[in-house]
Amino acid sequence: MKYLFLVLAFLAMVALATPTTALPSGATPISSKTIEGILEQDLWYKSGTLRIRGRLFLPRGSAQVAGIVYNHGGVTGLSNLAAKRCRELAQAGFAVFASSYRGEDGSDGKVEVAKGEVDDVLAGFAWFKTHPRVNPKRIAQFGTSHGALIGLLGSARVSDFRGLVFAYGVADIVAWYEHLVKTNQLADDQLTKDTYGNGPTDRPNSFAIRMGLTVVPKLPSAMPVLIVQGGKDVIVPPAQAEALHATLEQYQKPSTLKIYPNSEHGFVITQEAAAKKSKQAGLEARAAWADIQKFLLEQTK
């Protein structure tokens, strides 16, 4: 009897220390690995008729925890640094889900830029909240750059998110397009041409569906937004963050704007590179990361 008790106690300890690998229905596993106690699972899930790749990060143990839907920046998939930040959120106690939107990392379809990608994130969110480790009533959204706009547009379509981190994203796409033209940063690749044509007058509907400011009235009134912006961002300038903050306040939506004066585009994810550029930029990157985690913890209590 004594030995049986010891065996049961050992099995209980293993269950508490080892993340579960079982996936709820709606997702197909690709691979899994454990890094520093964090279980990372690559998987396929459905967004409409498309098969989309996602990655799940689970903290130690078997208890139900708060969840974060992370929307990465760019159009080339989930980077190693973005995965590292997701892992850090899991180490802080969150379950994290990150989508590799359509056209990325082997996902079906093609990149659409803040269009079909919104559907992909919301489909991933619908699956994520069924996971036994995730408390479906304690999920927030965190997006950077392209992912920030995806998060903003998605938050206007569902009411389940407890908060949104909008990090150096485009809120007024017409003003942003004009900024790129004025500063000679407008790309000449096929994706840019397909998305924006010759500008707002040429493709008014294309700009309208990606206009973050116009969806602000549809955001849940009780969903706080934390806007994180680099003061030296020349790709997405601070005016974008300021415009979103002003619009949120106009519609009496809870909003906090934090501008880090020495930081450039992408600084939250590329913290290591920011630290190499200057001491001030490194300190700001770490401070912003701490501010984001504090916000996420507060909103998912």
LUMRO-681380 format. One line per 4 residues: number of its first residue (from 1); their letters; for each residue x, y, z of C-alpha. Coordinates in steps of 0.001 Angstrom, whole numbers, padded with zeros to 6 digits. Each point is the difference from the previous one (the first is absolute). Layout:
<pts>
NUM) a) X/Y/Z; ...
</pts>
This chain:
<pts>
1) mkyl) 000000/000000/000000; 002901/002285/000829; 001548/-000590/-003411; -003320/000624/-001758
5) flvl) -000267/003363/001742; 003519/000920/-001111; -000741/-000965/-003604; -003197/002055/-000038
9) afla) 001797/002975/001522; 002739/-000263/-002625; -002535/-000136/-002839; -001768/003064/001408
13) mval) 003277/001914/000089; 000736/-000959/-003612; -003467/001150/-001069; 000534/003368/001659
17) atpt) 003447/000482/-001526; -000638/-001263/-003530; -002216/001929/-002448; -002707/-002022/-001709
21) talp) 000561/-000732/-003707; -003577/-000864/-000939; -001671/002423/-002417; -003761/000605/-000032
25) sgat) -001887/-000804/-003198; 000414/002421/-002875; 003784/-000122/-000146; 002510/-002520/-001327
29) piss) 003426/-000241/001637; 003154/000456/-002062; 002726/-000181/002627; 000703/000861/003605
33) ktie) 002984/000793/002175; 000643/001168/003533; 002362/002910/000642; 000692/001013/003599
37) gile) -003239/-001630/001106; -002094/001701/-002690; -001816/-002348/-002356; 000002/001327/-003595
41) qdlw) -002313/-001726/-002441; -000192/000695/-003715; -003397/-000835/-001420; -002413/000410/-002892
45) yksg) -003446/001528/000449; -002756/001111/-002353; -000902/003531/-001033; -002952/-000418/-002325
49) tlri) 001240/-002434/-002648; 003679/000791/000614; 002441/-002024/002069; 001947/002435/002186
53) rgrl) 003095/-000654/002078; 000031/001044/003633; 002218/-000357/003030; -001064/-000575/003575
57) flpr) 002125/000834/003041; -001068/-001543/003311; 001435/000650/003472; 000907/-002730/002451
61) gsaq) -002714/-001956/001730; -003575/-000934/-000817; -001994/002854/001552; -002193/002265/-002105
65) vagi) 001674/003348/-000683; -000622/003296/-001770; 000617/000079/-003745; 001702/002354/-002430
69) vynh) -000635/000092/-003745; 003214/001371/-001494; -000127/001519/-003495; 003458/000337/-001519
73) ggvt) 001227/002827/-002199; 001116/-000231/-003612; -001181/-002423/-002667; 002587/-002789/000209
77) glsn) -001205/-002053/002940; 000852/-000360/003664; 003645/000984/000519; 002337/-001597/002528
81) laak) 000026/003201/002045; -003810/000195/000004; -000094/-003627/001159; 002458/000894/002755
85) rcre) -002298/002761/001247; -002942/-002435/-000081; 002074/-002448/002018; 000716/002726/002546
89) laqa) -003723/000679/000329; -000537/-003703/000642; 002741/000111/002630; -001996/002813/001613
93) gfav) -002932/-002406/000287; -002021/000606/-003178; -001098/-002455/-002651; 000900/001641/-003325
97) fass) -001314/-000638/-003508; 001687/001457/-003085; -001268/-000365/-003548; 002127/-000191/-003121
101) yrge) -002627/001664/-002158; -000976/-001061/-003503; 002941/-000242/-002393; 002567/-000294/002818
105) dgsd) 002008/-002929/001420; -001807/-002485/-002244; -003525/001295/000640; -002460/-000212/-002883
109) gkve) -000977/003086/-001988; 001971/003141/-000642; 000928/003045/002056; -002767/002636/-000063
113) vakg) 001267/002551/002585; -002495/000573/002840; -002880/-001492/-001964; -000365/-003794/000008
117) evdd) 002597/-000044/002768; -002671/001347/002353; -002139/-003045/-000794; 003005/-002248/000683
121) vlag) 000636/001518/003428; -003650/-000154/001028; -000262/-003623/-001156; 003116/-000794/002033
125) fawf) -001474/001816/002980; -003231/-002012/-000260; 002059/-003196/000218; 002421/001294/002639
129) kthp) -002727/000787/002522; -001160/-003638/-000089; 003389/-001220/001229; -000285/-001544/003484
133) rvnp) 002973/002035/001261; -001621/003298/-001044; -002583/001952/001963; -002288/001230/-002829
137) kria) -001071/003016/002058; 003563/001209/000572; 001482/000520/-003470; 001691/003161/-001263
141) qfgt) 001471/000879/-003369; 003499/001315/-000728; 001050/001155/-003459; 003119/001610/-001414
145) shga) 000164/002063/-003229; -002109/-001861/-002594; -001307/-002160/002849; -001087/003067/001956
149) ligl) -002368/001057/-002778; -001244/-003587/-000306; -000699/000045/003741; -001844/003306/-000173
153) lgsa) -002199/-001115/-002897; -000643/-003360/001646; -000946/001537/003340; -002795/001877/-001748
157) rvsd) -001490/-003296/-001179; -000073/-001957/003276; -000659/001089/003560; 001998/-002676/001828
161) frgl) 003396/001656/000328; 000827/001481/003403; 002572/002432/-001372; 002072/000937/-003045
165) vfay) 003651/000959/-000266; 000461/002045/-003169; 003759/000283/-000551; 001253/002333/-002753
169) gvad) -002844/-000841/-002339; -001725/001864/-002809; -003353/001479/001056; -000550/002529/-002823
173) ivaw) 001077/-001822/-003128; -000599/002974/-002316; 002285/002251/002049; 002534/-002827/000205
177) yehl) 000001/-000513/-003765; 000550/003721/-000493; 002856/-000143/002536; 001678/-002805/-001944
181) vktn) -000312/001930/-003265; 001328/003209/001561; 003002/-001734/001579; 000773/-002183/-003045
185) qlad) -000705/-003197/001949; -002825/-001362/-002153; 001046/-003424/-001245; -000262/-000958/-003665
189) dqlt) -000672/-003720/000525; -003022/-001866/-001347; -001676/-000352/003405; 000040/003787/000497
193) kdty) -001421/000550/-003493; -002683/-002627/000493; -000996/001436/003376; 000145/003750/-000567
197) gngp) 000026/000484/-003755; 000845/003620/-000715; -001334/001267/003302; -003249/000850/001798
201) tdrp) -001739/001535/-002987; 000892/-002982/-002177; -001025/-002654/002565; -002391/001662/002493
205) nsfa) -001540/-003285/001151; 003415/-001554/000571; 000861/002829/002379; -003454/000048/001620
209) irmg) 000137/-003626/001143; 003417/000609/001608; -000886/003289/001722; 000415/-000633/003706
213) ltvv) -001430/003308/001185; -003409/-000695/-001484; -000528/-003149/002087; 000646/001736/003337
217) pklp) -003747/000592/000656; -000543/-003769/-000298; 002593/-000924/002636; -001347/-001402/003285
221) samp) -000421/002886/002424; 001647/-001916/002842; 003066/-001122/-001985; 003049/002134/000880
225) vliv) 002578/000720/-002696; 003687/000514/000735; 001735/001834/-002859; 003764/-000491/-000100
229) qggk) 002067/002150/-002361; 003616/000842/-000714; 000750/003712/-000201; 002636/-000559/-002708
233) dviv) -002121/-002321/-002121; 000322/001198/-003606; -001953/-002930/-001472; -003165/000469/002066
237) ppaq) 000362/003479/001518; -001368/001046/003411; -002817/001897/-001729; -001679/-003362/-000592
241) aeal) -000033/-000843/003711; -001149/003498/000900; -002866/-000148/-002515; -001215/-003309/001401
245) hatl) 000230/001233/003582; -001945/003166/-000859; -002698/-001982/-001804; -000348/-002456/002881
249) eqyq) -000414/002900/002406; -002512/001640/-002332; -002187/-003102/000218; 000665/-000384/003735
253) kpst) 001894/-003266/-000373; 002626/-000697/002698; 003422/000760/-001468; 003566/000510/001191
257) lkiy) 002693/001387/-002298; 003663/-000651/000787; 002652/001484/-002281; 003597/-001044/000583
261) pnse) 002032/002933/-001402; 003212/-001814/-000968; -001575/-003078/-001566; -000398/-001039/-003627
265) hgfv) -002456/-002282/-001804; -000189/-003539/001336; 001800/000761/003256; -002245/-002138/002209
269) itqe) 000852/-003189/-001896; 003583/000896/-000924; 001044/000957/003527; 003494/-001412/-000398
273) aaak) 000675/002093/-003115; -001388/003115/001691; 002422/-000460/002899; 002931/-000120/-002421
277) kskq) -000991/003309/-001598; 000010/002011/003200; -000372/-000377/003735; -003147/002148/-000046
281) agle) -001630/-002099/-002730; 000809/-003195/001878; -001465/001322/003223; -003137/001148/-001810
285) araa) -000456/-003370/-001699; 000154/-001789/003354; -002280/002581/001603; -002547/-000363/-002797
289) wadi) 000076/-003782/000334; -000597/000312/003733; -002863/002455/-000632; -001599/-002387/-002491
293) qkfl) 000203/-002971/002349; -001412/002050/002868; -002910/001125/-002185; -000715/-003561/-001157
297) leqt) 000100/-001288/003577; -002367/002718/001191; -002517/-000520/-002782; -000128/-003791/000320
301) k) -000368/-000284/003784
</pts>
